[in-house]
Amino acid sequence: MPDGIRKPLAQMDRKSFLTLMSLFQVSWQEGWGREKAESGGGKKNTPTGAGPYCEVTSRHLANFGPVISYQPSNFLPTRRFYIASEKARSAMFNRFDLGFHVVLTHTSEEVYRSALALADEDAAGTVQGYYEANNGWSPGLAEVIGCFAEPEMPKAIEHGTDNFISIFSARSIACTLHDPPLAQLLVGEEIKNSTPNSKTFTQWTMDYTSSLKDEVGFPKLQAALKFACRYYGTETHRREPISWSESRRSLDVIKLLDEKLSILCEILAPGQSEFSVHREFAQLQIRFLSNLFDDTSARAQPSRGFWTDFIGAVVSDKYVEMCSILGERYPESKEAARRNYVINRLMRGVLWHIHNGNHSSNGSDDERLLVVHTTSLLR
């Protein structure tokens, strides 16, 4: 042991340390810096910062590295913290492990590379442009994250209340799964500018929901989807956070849908890896939905309408076409299996955003700044 250091010492990797400090709302005055040339060799800056519950100081010991001291304040934290898994913790640093692919979303360049690995250059370039210009709006790529990412992301839950903040990303991941028309389609409601494919899509949702009516979690599925439809169908979600109890109800349904997915994959593509099926679907999502704005705008122009009024029509058309392509990729599959797979993932995606709502971009500027600082330190 180096001189001046007394046992016990806690050893921690950098990501774990930054995760823990972000949950204690530490703002950083200094982070890990570049090598500094000094007499006797170079050394790195060591982190210092403080928050409402603690102060963090550090010093660099020769032949040992940074030693960090944590001093709690007299004020006890008012929140309890929960991190579901390593995948969930990685998502705090803009790394979403989908099983079949890792999506990085910290910068527009990372978004481009992540989309390119799943789709093509045109789609990847379109997603990158939207992400850069619209504070994280990522049509196509964001749907993939909602449909396949870890069900539970890190939560900060206020003690004794029904409130929570989900800090799963330094930048928001926004997409059509948030929009009212898709939620309406998934509960069988009529949408604006309905098309034959919209009616077809709605029938698919009714058929799939009916197939689950004998499941233990069926009432929760109905209730969760109706909540999502109401929540996204008003301006409420722009002003009021989702409650923790409502979030937890959505998680039960997400787990049910994920359990059913394995059965659907076996029927859709017997003998093939589930991940290969998911990857195929993800490629179609990015390719077909990256042009969402252009497609909706083209439909809105003749009527001088607003592009968002046509989201439901375009999305239903796109997913009906995706289902047809899945039939070409898996010619031995049954049509019902393809439809149910698509609806299962879209229901899951909508509820994923309910369960992992209230993220930093929906909270105060301080919360957003907190996560951004933590991410920049890690990088």
Residue pairs with C-beta under 8 A, 6 or more apart in sequence:
1 7
2 61
2 63
2 64
4 61
5 61
5 64
5 67
9 67
12 20
14 32
14 378
15 89
15 90
15 93
15 378
17 68
18 93
18 374
18 377
18 378
19 83
19 89
19 92
19 154
19 374
21 49
21 51
21 56
21 374
22 92
22 167
22 370
22 371
22 374
23 79
23 81
23 154
23 156
23 167
24 51
24 53
24 54
24 77
25 51
25 52
25 53
25 370
26 49
26 50
26 51
26 54
26 56
26 370
27 49
27 50
27 51
27 369
27 370
27 373
28 47
28 48
28 49
28 373
28 377
29 48
29 49
29 50
30 45
30 46
30 47
30 48
30 49
31 45
31 47
31 376
31 377
32 44
32 45
32 46
32 47
32 66
32 377
33 44
33 45
34 44
35 42
35 43
35 44
36 42
36 43
36 44
36 45
43 60
44 60
44 66
46 58
46 59
46 60
46 66
46 67
46 68
47 56
47 58
47 66
47 68
47 377
48 56
48 57
48 58
49 55
49 56
50 56
52 73
52 75
53 72
53 73
53 75
53 76
53 77
54 70
54 71
54 72
54 73
55 70
55 71
55 73
56 68
56 69
56 70
56 71
57 68
57 69
57 71
58 66
58 67
58 68
58 69
59 66
59 67
60 66
60 67
61 67
77 159
78 158
78 159
79 156
79 157
79 158
79 159
80 157
80 159
81 154
81 155
81 156
81 157
82 154
82 155
82 157
83 89
83 154
83 155
84 150
84 151
84 152
84 153
84 154
85 150
85 152
87 96
87 97
87 149
87 150
88 150
88 152
88 153
88 154
88 168
89 154
90 96
90 97
91 149
91 150
91 153
91 154
91 168
91 169
92 153
92 154
92 167
92 168
92 169
92 170
92 371
92 374
92 375
93 106
93 170
93 374
93 375
93 378
94 104
94 105
94 106
94 110
94 169
94 170
94 171
94 375
95 102
95 103
95 104
96 102
96 103
96 104
96 105
96 145
96 149
96 150
97 149
97 150
98 144
98 145
98 148
98 149
98 278
98 282
99 148
99 275
99 278
100 148
100 275
100 276
100 278
100 279
100 282
101 114
101 117
101 118
101 279
101 282
102 114
103 114
103 141
103 144
103 145
103 149
104 110
104 111
104 113
104 114
105 111
105 114
105 131
105 136
105 138
105 141
105 145
105 169
105 171
105 173
106 170
106 171
106 375
106 379
108 128
108 131
108 132
109 128
111 127
111 128
111 131
111 138
111 141
112 124
112 125
112 127
112 128
113 124
114 141
115 123
115 124
115 127
115 128
115 140
115 141
115 286
115 290
116 124
118 141
118 144
118 279
118 282
118 283
118 286
119 140
119 283
119 286
119 287
119 290
120 287
122 290
123 140
123 286
123 287
123 290
123 291
124 286
124 290
126 140
126 290
126 291
127 138
127 139
127 140
127 141
127 286
127 290
130 137
130 138
130 139
130 290
130 293
131 137
131 138
131 141
134 174
135 171
135 172
135 174
135 361
136 171
136 172
136 173
136 174
136 361
137 174
137 175
138 173
138 174
138 175
139 175
139 176
139 289
139 290
139 291
139 292
139 293
140 175
140 285
140 286
140 287
140 288
140 289
140 290
140 292
141 175
141 286
141 290
142 173
142 174
142 175
142 177
143 175
143 176
143 177
143 285
143 289
143 349
144 282
144 285
144 286
145 173
145 175
146 173
146 175
146 177
146 348
146 349
146 350
146 352
146 353
147 281
147 282
147 285
147 345
147 346
147 348
147 349
147 352
148 278
148 282
148 345
149 352
151 251
151 254
151 255
151 258
151 352
151 355
152 251
152 355
152 356
153 166
153 167
153 168
153 356
153 359
154 166
154 167
154 168
155 164
155 165
155 166
155 167
155 244
156 164
156 165
156 166
156 167
157 163
157 164
157 244
158 164
161 244
162 243
162 244
162 245
163 241
163 243
163 244
164 241
164 244
164 247
164 358
165 241
165 358
165 359
165 360
165 363
165 367
166 356
166 357
166 358
166 359
167 359
167 360
167 367
167 370
167 371
168 356
168 359
169 359
169 360
169 371
170 360
170 368
170 371
170 372
170 374
170 375
171 361
172 359
172 360
172 361
172 362
175 289
176 182
176 289
176 292
176 311
176 315
177 346
177 349
177 350
177 352
177 353
178 232
178 237
178 353
179 232
179 308
179 311
179 312
180 229
180 232
180 233
180 312
181 191
181 192
181 311
181 312
181 313
181 315
182 311
182 312
182 315
182 346
182 350
183 225
183 228
183 229
183 231
183 232
183 233
183 350
184 190
184 191
184 229
184 233
184 312
185 191
185 198
185 201
185 202
185 205
185 312
185 315
185 316
186 205
186 225
186 228
186 229
186 343
186 346
186 347
186 350
187 205
187 225
187 226
187 229
188 202
188 205
188 206
188 209
189 202
189 229
191 198
191 312
191 313
191 316
192 309
192 310
192 312
192 313
193 299
193 305
193 309
193 310
193 312
193 313
194 312
194 313
195 313
195 316
195 317
197 313
197 316
197 317
197 320
198 312
198 313
198 316
198 317
200 316
200 320
201 316
201 319
201 320
202 316
204 339
204 340
204 342
204 343
205 343
205 347
207 336
207 339
207 340
208 339
208 340
208 343
208 344
209 221
209 222
211 340
212 218
212 221
212 256
212 260
215 221
215 256
217 252
217 253
217 256
220 249
220 252
220 253
220 256
221 253
221 256
221 257
221 347
223 249
224 249
224 250
224 253
224 351
224 354
225 347
225 350
225 351
227 246
227 249
227 250
227 354
228 250
228 350
228 351
228 354
231 237
231 242
231 354
232 350
237 357
241 357
241 358
241 362
241 363
242 354
242 357
242 358
246 354
247 354
247 355
247 356
247 357
247 358
248 355
250 351
250 352
250 354
250 355
251 355
253 347
253 351
254 348
254 351
254 352
254 355
257 344
257 347
257 348
257 351
258 348
260 344
261 274
261 341
261 344
261 345
261 348
262 274
264 337
264 340
264 341
264 344
265 272
265 274
265 277
265 278
265 341
267 333
267 334
267 337
268 277
268 326
268 330
268 333
268 337
268 338
268 341
269 276
269 277
269 330
269 333
270 332
277 341
280 326
280 329
281 322
281 326
281 341
281 342
281 345
284 322
284 325
284 326
285 322
288 318
288 321
288 322
289 315
289 318
292 311
292 314
292 315
293 307
295 310
295 314
295 318
296 307
296 308
296 310
296 311
296 314
297 307
299 305
299 307
299 310
299 313
299 314
300 306
300 307
300 309
300 310
319 342
319 346
322 342
323 335
323 338
323 339
323 342
326 333
326 338
326 341
326 342
327 333
327 335
327 338
330 338
360 367
360 368
360 370
360 371
361 368
